[in-house]
Amino acid sequence: MTSLRLDERALSALVEKYRAMVALRLSHARGMPSAPREELQRLATAFPGALAELDRLPTTELLDRLTAVEEAAREGSAQRWMLYVFAFHAALREALLARGQRGEGRRTALEERRANAAVPIDEELIMAVERPPGGRLVPAIIEAVARWTGGDAKDIDAIVRPPRRPR
């Protein structure tokens, strides 16, 4: 387990993420057509995996998460789930950047980014990006977040990939 912490910049990023998600959801609820592709792409690029969260969480939960991260940003004290969400997005972003490389290029890309990454790029993550267990990257990212934070992988999965919301 590493000492992964959320700083002011990370909390601000989560505030912006949840503000964008709430705005998208509320505009859709007011009868606006589907969100503009550019907005969704911007959200997905900044926070890989966020579109599944947007699709799956009920509006009330999105609002609750926004309120909680705004409060954490004001007070400088994050809740554990916020660390999981931030680490998930950061790790998935690093993995997807590396996946654009071929062969040894993936390992090299991750090793080069190690010093500036928001999460610890350890050997297990590098191996998972090179050859995702079962061919699925997201479960490997969740396992990495659990390893780094000491959290339970099932709990982390439920937070970052919640069950589908009722329609």
OpenMM code with the backbone's topology and positions (N, CA, C; nanometers):
from openmm import Vec3, app, unit

residues = "MET THR SER LEU ARG LEU ASP GLU ARG ALA LEU SER ALA LEU VAL GLU LYS TYR ARG ALA MET VAL ALA LEU ARG LEU SER HIS ALA ARG GLY MET PRO SER ALA PRO ARG GLU GLU LEU GLN ARG LEU ALA THR ALA PHE PRO GLY ALA LEU ALA GLU LEU ASP ARG LEU PRO THR THR GLU LEU LEU ASP ARG LEU THR ALA VAL GLU GLU ALA ALA ARG GLU GLY SER ALA GLN ARG TRP MET LEU TYR VAL PHE ALA PHE HIS ALA ALA LEU ARG GLU ALA LEU LEU ALA ARG GLY GLN ARG GLY GLU GLY ARG ARG THR ALA LEU GLU GLU ARG ARG ALA ASN ALA ALA VAL PRO ILE ASP GLU GLU LEU ILE MET ALA VAL GLU ARG PRO PRO GLY GLY ARG LEU VAL PRO ALA ILE ILE GLU ALA VAL ALA ARG TRP THR GLY GLY ASP ALA LYS ASP ILE ASP ALA ILE VAL ARG PRO PRO ARG ARG PRO ARG".split()
positions = [
    Vec3(0.0848, -0.1183, 0.0000),
    Vec3(0.0000, 0.0000, 0.0000),
    Vec3(0.0889, 0.1240, 0.0000),
    Vec3(0.0537, 0.2212, -0.0816),
    Vec3(0.1283, 0.3467, -0.0869),
    Vec3(0.0473, 0.4568, -0.0211),
    Vec3(0.1128, 0.5668, 0.0039),
    Vec3(0.0418, 0.6791, 0.0665),
    Vec3(-0.0109, 0.7716, -0.0417),
    Vec3(-0.1192, 0.7309, -0.1013),
    Vec3(-0.1841, 0.8072, -0.2066),
    Vec3(-0.2790, 0.9063, -0.1395),
    Vec3(-0.2649, 1.0336, -0.1724),
    Vec3(-0.3481, 1.1379, -0.1107),
    Vec3(-0.4043, 1.2306, -0.2178),
    Vec3(-0.5146, 1.2937, -0.1823),
    Vec3(-0.5744, 1.3925, -0.2718),
    Vec3(-0.5293, 1.5307, -0.2294),
    Vec3(-0.4689, 1.6026, -0.3219),
    Vec3(-0.4306, 1.7400, -0.2919),
    Vec3(-0.5407, 1.8344, -0.3397),
    Vec3(-0.5179, 1.9631, -0.3212),
    Vec3(-0.6178, 2.0652, -0.3575),
    Vec3(-0.6527, 2.0588, -0.5064),
    Vec3(-0.5522, 2.0368, -0.5886),
    Vec3(-0.5764, 2.0303, -0.7335),
    Vec3(-0.6618, 1.9095, -0.7711),
    Vec3(-0.6355, 1.7950, -0.7066),
    Vec3(-0.7136, 1.6743, -0.7344),
    Vec3(-0.8591, 1.6933, -0.6909),
    Vec3(-0.8789, 1.7522, -0.5750),
    Vec3(-1.0158, 1.7775, -0.5291),
    Vec3(-1.0879, 1.8757, -0.6212),
    Vec3(-1.0177, 1.9780, -0.6663),
    Vec3(-1.0778, 2.0737, -0.7607),
    Vec3(-1.1178, 2.0045, -0.8902),
    Vec3(-1.0350, 1.9120, -0.9355),
    Vec3(-1.0667, 1.8372, -1.0571),
    Vec3(-1.1938, 1.7545, -1.0369),
    Vec3(-1.2067, 1.6915, -0.9209),
    Vec3(-1.3280, 1.6136, -0.8935),
    Vec3(-1.4506, 1.7032, -0.8858),
    Vec3(-1.4363, 1.8224, -0.8301),
    Vec3(-1.5479, 1.9172, -0.8268),
    Vec3(-1.5919, 1.9488, -0.9698),
    Vec3(-1.4964, 1.9796, -1.0557),
    Vec3(-1.5305, 2.0122, -1.1955),
    Vec3(-1.5952, 1.8933, -1.2655),
    Vec3(-1.5442, 1.7742, -1.2388),
    Vec3(-1.6021, 1.6531, -1.2991),
    Vec3(-1.7490, 1.6395, -1.2604),
    Vec3(-1.7771, 1.6462, -1.1306),
    Vec3(-1.9157, 1.6266, -1.0869),
    Vec3(-2.0055, 1.7437, -1.1273),
    Vec3(-1.9528, 1.8639, -1.1351),
    Vec3(-2.0326, 1.9762, -1.1860),
    Vec3(-2.0715, 1.9514, -1.3311),
    Vec3(-1.9763, 1.9052, -1.4102),
    Vec3(-2.0043, 1.8760, -1.5515),
    Vec3(-2.1069, 1.7629, -1.5640),
    Vec3(-2.0936, 1.6604, -1.4827),
    Vec3(-2.1865, 1.5479, -1.4900),
    Vec3(-2.3276, 1.5900, -1.4491),
    Vec3(-2.3380, 1.6691, -1.3432),
    Vec3(-2.4695, 1.7166, -1.2982),
    Vec3(-2.5312, 1.8062, -1.4056),
    Vec3(-2.4517, 1.8947, -1.4631),
    Vec3(-2.5039, 1.9831, -1.5688),
    Vec3(-2.5543, 1.9020, -1.6876),
    Vec3(-2.4794, 1.8012, -1.7276),
    Vec3(-2.5227, 1.7158, -1.8391),
    Vec3(-2.6532, 1.6448, -1.8050),
    Vec3(-2.6602, 1.5898, -1.6860),
    Vec3(-2.7799, 1.5161, -1.6460),
    Vec3(-2.9006, 1.6085, -1.6364),
    Vec3(-2.8840, 1.7255, -1.5760),
    Vec3(-2.9976, 1.8169, -1.5591),
    Vec3(-3.0450, 1.8738, -1.6927),
    Vec3(-2.9535, 1.9015, -1.7835),
    Vec3(-2.9968, 1.9519, -1.9143),
    Vec3(-3.0739, 1.8437, -1.9892),
    Vec3(-3.0320, 1.7204, -1.9740),
    Vec3(-3.1036, 1.6094, -2.0369),
    Vec3(-3.2425, 1.5923, -1.9729),
    Vec3(-3.2495, 1.6079, -1.8410),
    Vec3(-3.3776, 1.5952, -1.7706),
    Vec3(-3.4751, 1.7047, -1.8111),
    Vec3(-3.4229, 1.8221, -1.8528),
    Vec3(-3.5096, 1.9328, -1.8956),
    Vec3(-3.5518, 1.9183, -2.0414),
    Vec3(-3.5230, 1.8032, -2.1004),
    Vec3(-3.5684, 1.7785, -2.2364),
    Vec3(-3.4684, 1.8128, -2.3445),
    Vec3(-3.3486, 1.8512, -2.3038),
    Vec3(-3.2463, 1.8792, -2.4042),
    Vec3(-3.2101, 1.7471, -2.4722),
    Vec3(-3.1720, 1.7536, -2.5979),
    Vec3(-3.1305, 1.6301, -2.6645),
    Vec3(-3.0031, 1.5759, -2.5996),
    Vec3(-2.9573, 1.4667, -2.6468),
    Vec3(-2.8345, 1.4074, -2.5931),
    Vec3(-2.7243, 1.5118, -2.5856),
    Vec3(-2.6369, 1.4913, -2.4907),
    Vec3(-2.5270, 1.5857, -2.4695),
    Vec3(-2.4409, 1.5967, -2.5948),
    Vec3(-2.3891, 1.7165, -2.6200),
    Vec3(-2.3001, 1.7328, -2.7352),
    Vec3(-2.1810, 1.6388, -2.7231),
    Vec3(-2.1461, 1.5786, -2.8316),
    Vec3(-2.0357, 1.4826, -2.8380),
    Vec3(-1.9063, 1.5404, -2.7806),
    Vec3(-1.8814, 1.6688, -2.8066),
    Vec3(-1.7576, 1.7323, -2.7584),
    Vec3(-1.7530, 1.7346, -2.6053),
    Vec3(-1.8675, 1.7619, -2.5427),
    Vec3(-1.8711, 1.7652, -2.3959),
    Vec3(-1.8450, 1.6273, -2.3374),
    Vec3(-1.9063, 1.5270, -2.3974),
    Vec3(-1.8847, 1.3902, -2.3503),
    Vec3(-1.7395, 1.3483, -2.3719),
    Vec3(-1.6841, 1.3841, -2.4857),
    Vec3(-1.5444, 1.3498, -2.5151),
    Vec3(-1.4500, 1.4194, -2.4171),
    Vec3(-1.4779, 1.5441, -2.3861),
    Vec3(-1.3948, 1.6192, -2.2911),
    Vec3(-1.3979, 1.5528, -2.1530),
    Vec3(-1.5168, 1.5128, -2.1096),
    Vec3(-1.5320, 1.4458, -1.9806),
    Vec3(-1.4588, 1.3110, -1.9812),
    Vec3(-1.4756, 1.2348, -2.0874),
    Vec3(-1.4114, 1.1028, -2.0968),
    Vec3(-1.2597, 1.1129, -2.1056),
    Vec3(-1.2084, 1.2160, -2.1682),
    Vec3(-1.0636, 1.2341, -2.1792),
    Vec3(-1.0039, 1.2740, -2.0443),
    Vec3(-1.0683, 1.3657, -1.9771),
    Vec3(-1.0183, 1.4115, -1.8478),
    Vec3(-1.0369, 1.3056, -1.7393),
    Vec3(-1.1454, 1.2293, -1.7485),
    Vec3(-1.1798, 1.1304, -1.6455),
    Vec3(-1.2243, 1.0005, -1.7125),
    Vec3(-1.1296, 0.9231, -1.7632),
    Vec3(-1.1683, 0.7965, -1.8281),
    Vec3(-1.2539, 0.7116, -1.7347),
    Vec3(-1.3611, 0.6587, -1.7892),
    Vec3(-1.4542, 0.5789, -1.7096),
    Vec3(-1.5712, 0.6591, -1.6547),
    Vec3(-1.5661, 0.7912, -1.6647),
    Vec3(-1.6710, 0.8755, -1.6071),
    Vec3(-1.8044, 0.8621, -1.6801),
    Vec3(-1.8017, 0.8274, -1.8073),
    Vec3(-1.9287, 0.8172, -1.8792),
    Vec3(-2.0128, 0.7018, -1.8271),
    Vec3(-1.9487, 0.5942, -1.7840),
    Vec3(-2.0236, 0.4835, -1.7235),
    Vec3(-2.0873, 0.5290, -1.5926),
    Vec3(-2.0132, 0.6062, -1.5164),
    Vec3(-2.0649, 0.6612, -1.3907),
    Vec3(-2.1843, 0.7531, -1.4193),
    Vec3(-2.1715, 0.8376, -1.5198),
    Vec3(-2.2797, 0.9282, -1.5578),
    Vec3(-2.4036, 0.8498, -1.5993),
    Vec3(-2.3831, 0.7450, -1.6754),
    Vec3(-2.4936, 0.6641, -1.7243),
    Vec3(-2.5606, 0.5845, -1.6126),
    Vec3(-2.4833, 0.5437, -1.5145),
    Vec3(-2.5342, 0.4505, -1.4141),
    Vec3(-2.5874, 0.5141, -1.2862),
    Vec3(-2.5334, 0.6279, -1.2458),
    Vec3(-2.5756, 0.6864, -1.1175),
    Vec3(-2.7043, 0.7654, -1.1315),
    Vec3(-2.7934, 0.7526, -1.0338),
    Vec3(-2.9130, 0.8373, -1.0356),
    Vec3(-2.8731, 0.9832, -1.0101),
    Vec3(-2.9557, 1.0730, -1.0533),
    Vec3(-2.9283, 1.2165, -1.0377),
    Vec3(-2.9032, 1.2533, -0.8925),
    Vec3(-2.9798, 1.1966, -0.8010),
    Vec3(-2.9608, 1.2293, -0.6592),
    Vec3(-2.8208, 1.1918, -0.6121),
    Vec3(-2.7694, 1.0791, -0.6582),
    Vec3(-2.6341, 1.0367, -0.6185),
    Vec3(-2.5285, 1.1286, -0.6804),
    Vec3(-2.5493, 1.1707, -0.8042),
    Vec3(-2.4559, 1.2664, -0.8656),
    Vec3(-2.4534, 1.3964, -0.7856),
    Vec3(-2.5715, 1.4448, -0.7469),
    Vec3(-2.5798, 1.5672, -0.6661),
    Vec3(-2.5135, 1.5483, -0.5299),
    Vec3(-2.5349, 1.4329, -0.4675),
    Vec3(-2.4710, 1.4043, -0.3381),
    Vec3(-2.3185, 1.4024, -0.3517),
    Vec3(-2.2702, 1.3406, -0.4582),
    Vec3(-2.1251, 1.3356, -0.4784),
    Vec3(-2.0685, 1.4749, -0.5040),
    Vec3(-2.1398, 1.5548, -0.5822),
    Vec3(-2.0957, 1.6919, -0.6062),
    Vec3(-2.0884, 1.7689, -0.4746),
    Vec3(-2.1925, 1.7624, -0.3948),
    Vec3(-2.1939, 1.8326, -0.2667),
    Vec3(-2.0775, 1.7874, -0.1791),
    Vec3(-2.0530, 1.6582, -0.1751),
    Vec3(-1.9457, 1.6039, -0.0909),
    Vec3(-1.8077, 1.6502, -0.1378),
    Vec3(-1.7825, 1.6504, -0.2685),
    Vec3(-1.6495, 1.6924, -0.3154),
    Vec3(-1.6318, 1.8431, -0.3021),
    Vec3(-1.7403, 1.9201, -0.3171),
    Vec3(-1.7295, 2.0645, -0.2935),
    Vec3(-1.6933, 2.0919, -0.1482),
    Vec3(-1.7575, 2.0213, -0.0581),
    Vec3(-1.7277, 2.0375, 0.0845),
    Vec3(-1.5835, 1.9937, 0.1146),
    Vec3(-1.5423, 1.8842, 0.0583),
    Vec3(-1.4046, 1.8354, 0.0800),
    Vec3(-1.3026, 1.9353, 0.0263),
    Vec3(-1.3317, 1.9960, -0.0881),
    Vec3(-1.2401, 2.0952, -0.1456),
    Vec3(-1.2316, 2.2189, -0.0555),
    Vec3(-1.3439, 2.2615, 0.0002),
    Vec3(-1.3442, 2.3768, 0.0909),
    Vec3(-1.2663, 2.3475, 0.2188),
    Vec3(-1.2883, 2.2286, 0.2731),
    Vec3(-1.2298, 2.1932, 0.4025),
    Vec3(-1.0947, 2.1234, 0.3924),
    Vec3(-1.0600, 2.0798, 0.2716),
    Vec3(-0.9325, 2.0109, 0.2533),
    Vec3(-0.9273, 1.8713, 0.3129),
    Vec3(-1.0427, 1.8082, 0.3271),
    Vec3(-1.0455, 1.6723, 0.3829),
    Vec3(-1.1360, 1.5837, 0.2977),
    Vec3(-1.0738, 1.4932, 0.2262),
    Vec3(-1.1475, 1.4073, 0.1346),
    Vec3(-1.1962, 1.2804, 0.2026),
    Vec3(-1.3066, 1.2302, 0.1536),
    Vec3(-1.3562, 1.0999, 0.1972),
    Vec3(-1.2852, 0.9920, 0.1161),
    Vec3(-1.2818, 0.8739, 0.1694),
    Vec3(-1.2083, 0.7636, 0.1061),
    Vec3(-1.2559, 0.7354, -0.0368),
    Vec3(-1.3880, 0.7414, -0.0603),
    Vec3(-1.4386, 0.7115, -0.1938),
    Vec3(-1.3837, 0.8096, -0.2975),
    Vec3(-1.3558, 0.9313, -0.2557),
    Vec3(-1.3014, 1.0308, -0.3478),
    Vec3(-1.1616, 0.9909, -0.3937),
    Vec3(-1.0843, 0.9356, -0.3028),
    Vec3(-0.9513, 0.8860, -0.3369),
    Vec3(-0.9623, 0.7724, -0.4375),
    Vec3(-1.0567, 0.6827, -0.4158),
    Vec3(-1.0769, 0.5718, -0.5101),
    Vec3(-1.1121, 0.6235, -0.6490),
    Vec3(-1.2045, 0.7176, -0.6548),
    Vec3(-1.2492, 0.7713, -0.7841),
    Vec3(-1.1341, 0.8422, -0.8548),
    Vec3(-1.0629, 0.9270, -0.7817),
    Vec3(-0.9514, 0.9984, -0.8423),
    Vec3(-0.8436, 0.9015, -0.8926),
    Vec3(-0.8065, 0.8058, -0.8084),
    Vec3(-0.7017, 0.7097, -0.8463),
    Vec3(-0.7460, 0.6249, -0.9655),
    Vec3(-0.8732, 0.5865, -0.9694),
    Vec3(-0.9246, 0.5083, -1.0822),
    Vec3(-0.9094, 0.5855, -1.2125),
    Vec3(-0.9552, 0.7104, -1.2136),
    Vec3(-0.9456, 0.7903, -1.3357),
    Vec3(-0.8000, 0.8128, -1.3759),
    Vec3(-0.7149, 0.8454, -1.2794),
    Vec3(-0.5735, 0.8724, -1.3101),
    Vec3(-0.5043, 0.7479, -1.3630),
    Vec3(-0.5289, 0.6333, -1.3011),
    Vec3(-0.4646, 0.5092, -1.3455),
    Vec3(-0.5160, 0.4664, -1.4825),
    Vec3(-0.6462, 0.4783, -1.5031),
    Vec3(-0.7023, 0.4398, -1.6329),
    Vec3(-0.6504, 0.5325, -1.7427),
    Vec3(-0.6354, 0.6603, -1.7117),
    Vec3(-0.5800, 0.7553, -1.8092),
    Vec3(-0.4385, 0.7134, -1.8488),
    Vec3(-0.3547, 0.6824, -1.7498),
    Vec3(-0.2171, 0.6387, -1.7783),
    Vec3(-0.2164, 0.5112, -1.8608),
    Vec3(-0.3009, 0.4171, -1.8237),
    Vec3(-0.3060, 0.2894, -1.8951),
    Vec3(-0.3507, 0.3086, -2.0398),
    Vec3(-0.4505, 0.3919, -2.0607),
    Vec3(-0.4996, 0.4147, -2.1972),
    Vec3(-0.3966, 0.4877, -2.2827),
    Vec3(-0.3237, 0.5810, -2.2218),
    Vec3(-0.2161, 0.6475, -2.2966),
    Vec3(-0.1111, 0.5458, -2.3402),
    Vec3(-0.0765, 0.4559, -2.2508),
    Vec3(0.0236, 0.3539, -2.2828),
    Vec3(-0.0292, 0.2531, -2.3840),
    Vec3(-0.1589, 0.2222, -2.3760),
    Vec3(-0.2172, 0.1228, -2.4675),
    Vec3(-0.2090, 0.1677, -2.6125),
    Vec3(-0.1913, 0.2966, -2.6339),
    Vec3(-0.1754, 0.3464, -2.7700),
    Vec3(-0.0418, 0.3075, -2.8317),
    Vec3(0.0484, 0.2588, -2.7498),
    Vec3(0.1806, 0.2158, -2.7972),
    Vec3(0.1751, 0.0674, -2.8345),
    Vec3(0.2722, 0.0234, -2.9106),
    Vec3(0.2800, -0.1179, -2.9488),
    Vec3(0.3929, -0.1871, -2.8733),
    Vec3(0.3713, -0.3135, -2.8418),
    Vec3(0.4751, -0.3975, -2.7831),
    Vec3(0.5414, -0.3366, -2.6613),
    Vec3(0.6755, -0.3332, -2.6639),
    Vec3(0.7530, -0.2779, -2.5521),
    Vec3(0.7265, -0.1293, -2.5314),
    Vec3(0.6683, -0.0649, -2.6301),
    Vec3(0.6367, 0.0767, -2.6176),
    Vec3(0.5435, 0.1062, -2.5018),
    Vec3(0.4560, 0.0112, -2.4690),
    Vec3(0.3643, 0.0306, -2.3560),
    Vec3(0.4425, 0.0407, -2.2261),
    Vec3(0.5314, -0.0539, -2.2054),
    Vec3(0.6139, -0.0529, -2.0836),
    Vec3(0.6973, 0.0742, -2.0777),
    Vec3(0.7601, 0.1087, -2.1888),
    Vec3(0.8446, 0.2275, -2.1937),
    Vec3(0.7634, 0.3530, -2.1634),
    Vec3(0.6444, 0.3636, -2.2224),
    Vec3(0.5595, 0.4812, -2.1996),
    Vec3(0.5239, 0.4940, -2.0517),
    Vec3(0.4866, 0.3844, -1.9892),
    Vec3(0.4510, 0.3893, -1.8470),
    Vec3(0.5721, 0.4210, -1.7604),
    Vec3(0.6849, 0.3610, -1.7925),
    Vec3(0.8056, 0.3880, -1.7133),
    Vec3(0.8482, 0.5341, -1.7249),
    Vec3(0.8327, 0.5917, -1.8439),
    Vec3(0.8687, 0.7324, -1.8635),
    Vec3(0.7731, 0.8260, -1.7903),
    Vec3(0.6474, 0.7867, -1.7790),
    Vec3(0.5467, 0.8715, -1.7142),
    Vec3(0.5455, 0.8537, -1.5625),
    Vec3(0.6139, 0.7535, -1.5134),
    Vec3(0.6116, 0.7175, -1.3709),
    Vec3(0.6378, 0.8364, -1.2787),
    Vec3(0.7371, 0.9176, -1.3085),
    Vec3(0.7760, 1.0276, -1.2196),
    Vec3(0.6697, 1.1364, -1.2092),
    Vec3(0.5924, 1.1572, -1.3147),
    Vec3(0.4948, 1.2663, -1.3154),
    Vec3(0.3505, 1.2211, -1.3022),
    Vec3(0.3284, 1.0929, -1.2843),
    Vec3(0.1920, 1.0404, -1.2765),
    Vec3(0.1293, 1.0735, -1.1408),
    Vec3(-0.0018, 1.0875, -1.1401),
    Vec3(-0.0754, 1.1166, -1.0168),
    Vec3(-0.0927, 0.9921, -0.9302),
    Vec3(-0.0618, 0.8763, -0.9865),
    Vec3(-0.0708, 0.7489, -0.9142),
    Vec3(0.0618, 0.6751, -0.9288),
    Vec3(0.0893, 0.5832, -0.8366),
    Vec3(0.2141, 0.5068, -0.8490),
    Vec3(0.2048, 0.4064, -0.9638),
    Vec3(0.2923, 0.4189, -1.0588),
    Vec3(0.2946, 0.3227, -1.1691),
    Vec3(0.3910, 0.2129, -1.1277),
    Vec3(0.3335, 0.1058, -1.0749),
    Vec3(0.4157, -0.0038, -1.0258),
    Vec3(0.4257, -0.1151, -1.1304),
    Vec3(0.5086, -0.2119, -1.1010),
    Vec3(0.5307, -0.3222, -1.1954),
    Vec3(0.4021, -0.3977, -1.2254),
    Vec3(0.3163, -0.4163, -1.1247),
    Vec3(0.1905, -0.4880, -1.1475),
    Vec3(0.1004, -0.4135, -1.2449),
    Vec3(0.0976, -0.2814, -1.2365),
    Vec3(0.0174, -0.2039, -1.3315),
    Vec3(0.0764, -0.2167, -1.4715),
    Vec3(0.2060, -0.2061, -1.4816),
    Vec3(0.2704, -0.2182, -1.6130),
    Vec3(0.2379, -0.3539, -1.6759),
    Vec3(0.2485, -0.4587, -1.5977),
    Vec3(0.2184, -0.5921, -1.6497),
    Vec3(0.0717, -0.6050, -1.6903),
    Vec3(-0.0175, -0.5455, -1.6122),
    Vec3(-0.1606, -0.5517, -1.6436),
    Vec3(-0.1936, -0.4751, -1.7714),
    Vec3(-0.1239, -0.3650, -1.7950),
    Vec3(-0.1469, -0.2881, -1.9177),
    Vec3(-0.0914, -0.3652, -2.0377),
    Vec3(0.0231, -0.4288, -2.0186),
    Vec3(0.0816, -0.5078, -2.1274),
    Vec3(-0.0057, -0.6271, -2.1643),
    Vec3(-0.0558, -0.6952, -2.0635),
    Vec3(-0.1402, -0.8134, -2.0837),
    Vec3(-0.2519, -0.8131, -1.9798),
    Vec3(-0.3605, -0.7430, -2.0069),
    Vec3(-0.4696, -0.7361, -1.9081),
    Vec3(-0.5249, -0.8757, -1.8772),
    Vec3(-0.5407, -0.9075, -1.7503),
    Vec3(-0.5969, -1.0376, -1.7139),
    Vec3(-0.7346, -1.0566, -1.7766),
    Vec3(-0.7521, -1.1643, -1.8459),
    Vec3(-0.8797, -1.1903, -1.9122),
    Vec3(-0.9083, -1.0934, -2.0253),
    Vec3(-0.8061, -1.0161, -2.0658),
    Vec3(-0.8235, -0.9201, -2.1732),
    Vec3(-0.8984, -0.7942, -2.1315),
    Vec3(-0.9225, -0.7770, -2.0014),
    Vec3(-1.0014, -0.6634, -1.9524),
    Vec3(-0.9150, -0.5734, -1.8658),
    Vec3(-0.9037, -0.4488, -1.9060),
    Vec3(-0.8168, -0.3539, -1.8381),
    Vec3(-0.8783, -0.2960, -1.7101),
    Vec3(-1.0053, -0.2632, -1.7121),
    Vec3(-1.0677, -0.1947, -1.5982),
    Vec3(-1.0581, -0.2760, -1.4684),
    Vec3(-1.0861, -0.4064, -1.4687),
    Vec3(-1.0675, -0.4808, -1.3433),
    Vec3(-0.9233, -0.4751, -1.2911),
    Vec3(-0.8267, -0.4719, -1.3802),
    Vec3(-0.6866, -0.4606, -1.3381),
    Vec3(-0.6597, -0.3242, -1.2761),
    Vec3(-0.7229, -0.2207, -1.3285),
    Vec3(-0.7087, -0.0861, -1.2717),
    Vec3(-0.7710, -0.0826, -1.1323),
    Vec3(-0.8859, -0.1440, -1.1164),
    Vec3(-0.9513, -0.1483, -0.9856),
    Vec3(-0.8633, -0.2218, -0.8851),
    Vec3(-0.8025, -0.3303, -0.9271),
    Vec3(-0.7104, -0.4036, -0.8388),
    Vec3(-0.5910, -0.3160, -0.8002),
    Vec3(-0.5407, -0.2386, -0.8946),
    Vec3(-0.4286, -0.1484, -0.8653),
    Vec3(-0.4703, -0.0437, -0.7622),
    Vec3(-0.5884, 0.0144, -0.7786),
    Vec3(-0.6374, 0.1145, -0.6837),
    Vec3(-0.6507, 0.0515, -0.5450),
    Vec3(-0.7000, -0.0701, -0.5384),
    Vec3(-0.7120, -0.1398, -0.4099),
    Vec3(-0.5741, -0.1599, -0.3472),
    Vec3(-0.4786, -0.1982, -0.4278),
    Vec3(-0.3416, -0.2203, -0.3795),
    Vec3(-0.2813, -0.0905, -0.3259),
    Vec3(-0.3019, 0.0195, -0.3974),
    Vec3(-0.2425, 0.1476, -0.3592),
    Vec3(-0.3083, 0.2097, -0.2374),
    Vec3(-0.4377, 0.1845, -0.2196),
    Vec3(-0.5121, 0.2525, -0.1138),
    Vec3(-0.5421, 0.1642, 0.0068),
    Vec3(-0.5244, 0.0332, -0.0097),
    Vec3(-0.5621, -0.0589, 0.0966),
    Vec3(-0.7117, -0.0828, 0.1011),
    Vec3(-0.7817, -0.0376, -0.0023),
    Vec3(-0.9268, -0.0560, -0.0095),
    Vec3(-0.9624, -0.1935, -0.0619),
    Vec3(-1.0898, -0.2254, -0.0533),
    Vec3(-1.1412, -0.3517, -0.1039),
    Vec3(-1.1814, -0.3342, -0.2505),
    Vec3(-1.1319, -0.4221, -0.3367),
    Vec3(-1.1573, -0.4090, -0.4804),
    Vec3(-1.3069, -0.4100, -0.5124),
    Vec3(-1.3851, -0.4902, -0.4418),
    Vec3(-1.5300, -0.4942, -0.4683),
    Vec3(-1.5963, -0.3617, -0.4317),
    Vec3(-1.5529, -0.3024, -0.3208),
    Vec3(-1.6073, -0.1725, -0.2814),
    Vec3(-1.5695, -0.0652, -0.3827),
    Vec3(-1.4449, -0.0671, -0.4255),
    Vec3(-1.3973, 0.0307, -0.5231),
    Vec3(-1.4745, 0.0157, -0.6538),
    Vec3(-1.4920, -0.1077, -0.6980),
    Vec3(-1.5660, -0.1345, -0.8215),
    Vec3(-1.7075, -0.0785, -0.8122),
    Vec3(-1.7736, -0.0984, -0.6994),
    Vec3(-1.9111, -0.0492, -0.6824),
    Vec3(-1.9175, 0.1029, -0.6845),
    Vec3(-1.8101, 0.1679, -0.6414),
    Vec3(-1.8068, 0.3145, -0.6412),
    Vec3(-1.7789, 0.3693, -0.7808),
    Vec3(-1.6811, 0.3110, -0.8500),
    Vec3(-1.6420, 0.3667, -0.9804),
    Vec3(-1.7241, 0.3100, -1.0960),
    Vec3(-1.7851, 0.1930, -1.0741),
    Vec3(-1.8723, 0.1329, -1.1763),
    Vec3(-2.0000, 0.0858, -1.1075),
    Vec3(-2.0807, 0.1830, -1.0637),
    Vec3(-2.2025, 0.1454, -0.9893),
    Vec3(-2.2999, 0.0662, -1.0759),
    Vec3(-2.3914, -0.0044, -1.0113),
    Vec3(-2.4947, -0.0762, -1.0887),
    Vec3(-2.5744, 0.0245, -1.1710),
    Vec3(-2.6318, -0.0237, -1.2769),
    Vec3(-2.7130, 0.0642, -1.3638),
    Vec3(-2.8315, 0.1223, -1.2863),
    Vec3(-2.8583, 0.2485, -1.3147),
    Vec3(-2.9723, 0.3142, -1.2507),
    Vec3(-3.1002, 0.2737, -1.3212),
    Vec3(-3.2106, 0.2736, -1.2491),
    Vec3(-3.3388, 0.2425, -1.3127),
    Vec3(-3.3736, 0.3518, -1.4132),
    Vec3(-3.4318, 0.3146, -1.5202),
    Vec3(-3.4710, 0.4096, -1.6262),
    Vec3(-3.6122, 0.4570, -1.6067),
] * unit.nanometer
topology = app.Topology()
chain = topology.addChain("A")
for resn in residues:
    res = topology.addResidue(resn, chain)
    for name in ("N", "CA", "C"):
        topology.addAtom(name, app.Element.getBySymbol(name[0]), res)
